Amino acid sequence: MTVVYVNARFLTQELTGVQRFAQEISLELKRQLPDVRFVCPANIKHQALAETLGAEVIGSRTGHAWEQIDLPRTLRQRGKPLLVNLMSTAPVAYSNQMATLHDVNYVRFPKSFSRSFVLFYRLLIPLILKRIKLLITVSEFSKREIAGYYGFPENRILVAPNAVNQALQLQHAPKPGPRYILAVSSPNLHKNFGTLIEAFLALDAVADGVSLYVVGKANGSFRSQKLDAAQASDRVTFLGRVDDAQLSELYAGALAFAFPSLYEGFGIPPLEAQLNDCPVVSSNAASMPEVLGDSALFFDPTNVGDIQRALADIIANGALRAELVEKGRANVARFSWQRSAEKVAEAVRRLS
């Protein structure tokens, strides 16, 4: 196999689900491919990871300019090797490459994003798809979505699912504390927190003494999702951002984890909850039935009454919670960063 390059621009970005995928797959590719090299701009945020990957800083630009100008120029100077892009963008002016697209959320729920972001992706993604040899995505659902919307051949789409980092598993029994339902996500509109909050606040006596804890930013799109009413209630607590250790404690101590999203290409937080023996109640939309199988209690995320029903069931029924914990353990085991990276590595060997 010839030398292969990975676009490591993710080293310069804040960590979200997309960056988590890129980081974890990169770490595995480093182990599995002897001739892989990582290149990035100079404005690195994750220095320790950059050192682990042996990342090389190239070019003088940053951001999209680096990706569209410096990256392809350097690769052409080095003989046009195969480039693996693990984020949602890639250089347009380069053909010997693989790209990654987690979903078409910007098409299905454009109000979750800024107008400039949606316009940029609507313009850029079709150009990228015309230039690549293979596309990576994270679920069969996203594969169908991408193929259907863009007409991209399904036989050129590789599904490499997300997984969970085992370091997020709490290594001791959770501390006794208040009874709460946990929700974790960003404030984007498609995350549907407003409907979850409305359903929770409408619960009757079955939820007496139970709170709703929300982890994540509480601004931006959240403002239009009944945030003011929730903040006025002592039953809803917004915790903001927490570190991984705090998050593991919160998962492990929760009665259940609620995931009300209207659209997900995959959805990592429910698996993180299951890793910590937290039963999951989830939206039945998009990829969630594929990712969770029979390991969650599902609800219609557009129906407040159905969310109420699921929350009431999980709060009142200890046997149901125990059953979902057992099923959750089995479900988490279905996913592995190593196995997903093996799929990517095999494609790299085939194309390089």
N, C-alpha and C positions, 0 to 999 in steps of 0.2 A: 504494500500500500504506500502511495506517495504521501507527502506531507499534506495535512488537512488543517484548515484554519477555522476557528470559531470566533464569530463576532461577539466580543465580550463587553459590549457597550453597557450591558446590565450592571457592570461593576461601578458605573457612575450614577446609578439611579436608586431611588428609595425602594424599599422592599415591599412589593405587593405579590399577588398570586402569580402574575406573569413572570416577574423577576425570580420568584422562588423556583418556578419550573426551570428557568434558564440556569440558575445557580446549581440546583441539584443534578440536572442532566449533565452539566459541564463537569462537575466533580466526578461523576461516574465515567464520563468519556475520557477524562484524564487517566483513570485506572484501566480502562478497557482498550484504548487506542494508543499505541506507542508513539505514533507520529502526528499527534494533534498539538496544535499551537493556538494560543489565545491572544487576541489583539484588541486593544481598547484605546480610547482617548486618555488624556492626561488627568482629567478631573475625577479621579477615583474616589469613591466613598467607602468602599469595602476593601481596605488595604490588606487585611489578613487573608481574605479570600483570593485577592489578586496574586499575593505571594504564593499561596498554595497552588494556584493554577499556573504559576510562572508566566503571568500575563505580560505581554510586551506592549509598551505605549508606542503608538505610531501616529504620524500626522501632527498638525498644529491646531486643528479645529476641535470643536466639541459638538455634542448633540447630533441633530439630523445632518448638519453640514459635514461633520466627520464621517458619518455613515454613508452619505451620498457622494462625497468627493474624496476624502483622504483614504478611506478603506478600499474602495475599488481601484484607486490609482496605485496604491501600494501593492495590492494583489496582482495587478497586471504586470507590475515591475518584477514580481517574483514568479512569473510563469503561469499565471491564471489557475492557481490551485482551487480545489473544491472549498467553498465557504459554507459553513453551517451557521444559520441565523436562528437563534432560539427565542428571540423576542417576537413582537408582532410586526416589525418592520425589517427591511433589508434594502441594500443598494439597488436602485433601478438599473444603473448602467453596468451590470455584471450578470453574466449568464450561467457561469459554472457554480451554482449554489442551490442549497436547500433553504426553505424558509419555514416559519411557524406562524400559525394563526389559531388562536384559542377559540374564537367564536366570531359571529357577526353582530355583536351586541350594538355597535354603533349604527347598524341598519335597523335592527328590530326595536331598539329603545333609544333613539337619538337624543331624547330629552334628558337622558342620564349624563350627557356630556356637553361640553361647550360646542358652540356652533363651529368654531375654527377646528376643533378636534375632529368632529364628524366630517367636515369638508375635506380635511387633510387625508383622513383614512379612506374616504370614498374615492379620492383621486389616486392615492398611492397604491392601495391594495391591488386594483386591477392591473396596474403597471408591473407590480412585483410578480403577480401570478403568470404574466406572460413571459417572465424571464427565468423561471426556476425549473429545476429538474424534478423536484419532489417537495410536497408540502407536508408538514407535521401538524397534527392537531391532537386534542386531548380526549376526545370521546367520539363514539359512533354518531351521537347526536350532532356534534359540531361538523363531523365529516359530511353528513347529509345536508346540513345547513349551508356549508360552503359550496359543496357541489351543486346544490339546488339554486342558490342565489347567483353564483358566478359562472356556473356551467363548467367548473373545473373538473377534470376526469377523476372519478373516485379511485381508479386504480393507480393514481399518482398521489394519493393522500394516505399518509401513514398515521395510524392512531397510536400514540404513546401517552398513556394516561398519567395524570398527576398521581402523587402519593403523599404520604405524610412523613415528616422527619421524626424518627424515633426519639430524638432528644426532647420532643414535646411531651413525652409520656411522663407523668408524675411518678416519682420513685418512692413515694411514701403515701400513707393513707391521708386523705384530705382532712383538714382541720374541721371540727364541728362548727357550724355557724348558721346563719339564716337560711331559710328555704327560698330558692329563687329559680326562675327560668333564665337561661343565658342566651343572648343573641350576639353574634360577632359579624361585623362586616363594615363596608364603606357606606357613606350616606347617599349614594346614587339612587335615583328614583326607582330603577328596576329592582333594587334590593328590597323594596316593598315594606320598609319598616313601619310606615304609617298605618298600614292595614293590621300588622301584627300588634302595634300599640293599641289601636282601637279595639281589637278583639280582646286583648288582655285586660284593658280597663273595664270592659263590659262583663267580665267574668263575675259570677255570683259567689255565694258563700264557699263553694268548693275551693276557691283560691284564697280564702282568708289567711292572712299571714304570709302569703307568697309574693315575692317581688319579681320584677323583670329587670335584669341587668343587661345593659347594652354596651358592648365594647366597640370602640372605633370613634372616628371623628363625628361630631354632632353639629356640623355646619353645612354650608353649600345646599345641595338638593334636599337635605334633611329638613330645612326650614319650612318647606311646604308640606311636610308629612306629619302634621299634628305634634310637632316638637313642643310647641308652647303648652299645649294641654298636658303632654306627658311630663314636662318639667314642673308643672303646677301640682302634679300628683306625687305623693310620697311612696307610691307603689312602683314607680319607674325610676331607675338610677342610671345615669349616663356616666360611664367610667373613663371615657376617652381612650387614648392609646395605652396599652399595657405591654410589658416585656414578656418574653416567652415563658419565664418562670411563673409570673403572675397569671398568665393565660392558662397554663396547665392547672394551676390551683383552682381557677374559676371553672374550668371544664369539669374537673374531678368532683367539685363540691356542689355542682348544680343538680337540681331535680331532673332537668332535661335541657337539651339544646334545641332552640327553635330557629329554623332557616326558611324564611318566607319568600325567597327570591322568585321573581317572575321569569328570570332568564339567566342561565349559567351554562357556560361551555363545559364545566366540570363541577366546581364547587368543593374546595378543600376543607373549609371549616367543619362540616359535618363529620368528616373522617378524623379530624383532630379531636373532636368531641368523643367519637367512638374509641379512639386510641386511649382515652382517659376514662373509659367505662361510663360515659354519659349517654343516656338514651336520647335518640333524635326524633323530633317531630319536624317534618319537612314539607315544603311545597312539592306538588306532584308535577311541576312544570319542567319543560326543557330536558336537561340531561339528568335530573335528580333521580328518577326511577332507575335509570341505567346505572348510576353510580352507587345507589343505596340498596337496590334490589328489595328484599323483604326485611331489611334491617331497620326500617324506620316506620313511624306512623305518619301517613301522608295526609295532606289536606289540599283543598283548592285555594291557591293563594289570592284569588280574586273574591273569595266569599268569606266575609267576616264571621258569619255563623259557623262555617266549617272549621275555620281556625279556632274559634272558641271551643267547638266540640273536641278538637284534637288536644288543645291545651287542658281542658277540663279532664279528659280521659287520662292524660299522662300524669297530671297532678294527683288524681284520686286513686289510681290503680297501680299499686306497688308491684303486683305480679307482672303487669305489662311492662313496667320499667325494667324489671329484672330480665324479662325475656328479650327486650330490645338491647340490653347490655350484652347478653350472650351473642345475639345475632350481629351486633356491632363489631365484636372482636373478630368474628369470622369474616365480616365484610372488609375490615381494614386489611386483613391478610391478603386479600385479592390484589392489592396494589403495592407496587415496589418501584422505587426510583431506579434500582439496579436493572430490573426487567424492562422498564421503559427505555432506559439508556441502551440496553442491549439491542432493542429494535432500531434505535437511531444509529448505533454503531454498525449494525449489519447493513443498513442502507448506505452509510458512508463508505463501507468497504466495496459495496456493489458499484457505487457511482464514481469512486476515485481511481 
